[in-house]
């Protein structure tokens, strides 16, 4: 109290103002610390979000690159499988045609040889009937077709059979994954029966 006696109104006002300023300064320091901490936290959140975004972009780019590489590998695999099927089918087709033509040639020679043998046993020639006006009828083979027609029918049957096999094999090539297993439900059918039989 004795100290207050020496102070006048102006001194008391100065002390009150000093205390108020000190309180305001403490409040400002506290507020500054709070905003510094908030700023650091927001900066950390921004940095985390920015790095997460950059990581997401990198992941998407890596996934797109991986998908492109997988698509290219799948395209290469499918093209190789299709080329192998084309080559195999072409080779099988040529081999079957050659075998059918060889068989037809052999049957033609046997037929000509047996006709010559049957004529060799005849003592005197017998007059033949004149040929029909529309041309000579060819002898029919075992299946009822003349030999040239039987060969054409056999070639067409082989061609159709190989085409069916080719379509089935091409359809069985998986283009959507690397498994290479054909979808279920595709049973093998018996090949077409050629007209020329040994």
Rosetta blueprint (number, residue, H / E / L):
1 X L
2 X H
3 X H
4 X H
5 X H
6 X H
7 X L
8 X L
9 X H
10 X H
11 X H
12 X H
13 X H
14 X H
15 X H
16 X H
17 X H
18 X H
19 X H
20 X H
21 X H
22 X H
23 X H
24 X H
25 X H
26 X H
27 X H
28 X H
29 X H
30 X H
31 X H
32 X H
33 X H
34 X H
35 X H
36 X H
37 X H
38 X H
39 X H
40 X H
41 X H
42 X H
43 X H
44 X H
45 X H
46 X H
47 X H
48 X H
49 X H
50 X H
51 X H
52 X H
53 X H
54 X H
55 X H
56 X H
57 X H
58 X H
59 X H
60 X H
61 X H
62 X H
63 X H
64 X H
65 X H
66 X H
67 X H
68 X H
69 X H
70 X H
71 X H
72 X H
73 X H
74 X H
75 X H
76 X H
77 X H
78 X H
79 X H
80 X H
81 X H
82 X H
83 X H
84 X H
85 X H
86 X H
87 X H
88 X H
89 X H
90 X H
91 X H
92 X H
93 X H
94 X H
95 X H
96 X H
97 X H
98 X H
99 X H
100 X H
101 X H
102 X H
103 X H
104 X H
105 X H
106 X H
107 X H
108 X H
109 X H
110 X H
111 X H
112 X H
113 X H
114 X H
115 X H
116 X H
117 X H
118 X H
119 X H
120 X H
121 X L
122 X L
123 X L
124 X L
125 X L
126 X L
127 X L
128 X L
129 X L
130 X L
131 X L
132 X L
133 X L
134 X L
135 X L
136 X L
137 X L
138 X L
139 X L
140 X E
141 X L
142 X L
143 X L
144 X L
145 X L
146 X E
147 X H
148 X H
149 X H
150 X H
151 X H
152 X H
153 X H
154 X H
155 X H
156 X H
157 X H
158 X H
159 X H
160 X H
161 X H
162 X H
163 X H
164 X H
165 X H
166 X H
167 X H
168 X H
169 X H
170 X H
171 X H
172 X H
173 X L
174 X L
175 X L
176 X L
177 X L
178 X L
179 X L
180 X L
181 X L
182 X L
183 X L
184 X L
185 X L
186 X L
187 X L
188 X L
189 X L
190 X L
191 X L
192 X L
193 X L
194 X L
195 X L
196 X L
197 X L
198 X L
